[in-house]
Amino acid sequence: MDSATLFAAELNPNIATIDLHHTGTVADALEQLERELFLFYQNGEPYVRVVYGIGTGKLASAVQEALTKNPMIGSWEKEENGGSCIAVF
């Protein structure tokens, strides 16, 4: 992802967001991630913020792996806060 796209996404107050950090289990979070990514992709969103929170890193690793393997996602990059990333379709 180029720095201009990341910068624009981070500053966008209306960026589509998937909040996973209050989900019960990693499996539940990944299911929610896939479902919401598909909906945002269908709606023509250029990118989405995925919030997984800061904790043990288990959810972050699972989300990042899922984004890497997802054919809808062109690229993704962690945000500086450490608890989220921006995924580009």
C-alpha positions, 0 to 999 in steps of 0.5 A: 500500500502506498503511503498516500493511500494509507494517509488518506484512509487514516484521515477519513472520518467516514472510513468503513470499520470492522470492530472485532476486539469485543468478539467472543472468540478468534473464530467468531471474529474471523467469521465476522471479518469475512462477512463484513469484508464481503459486504464492504467489497460489494458496496464498493468501499476502497478500503476498510479499517479493521480494529482488533485491539491490543492484547496478547496479539492472538487476534491480530495475528489471525486477522492479519493472516486472514487478510493476507489470504483473502482474494478481495484484499489487495494489500493491508498495513498496520496502523501506528496505534497497533490495534488496527490495520487498513485493508485495501480492496 
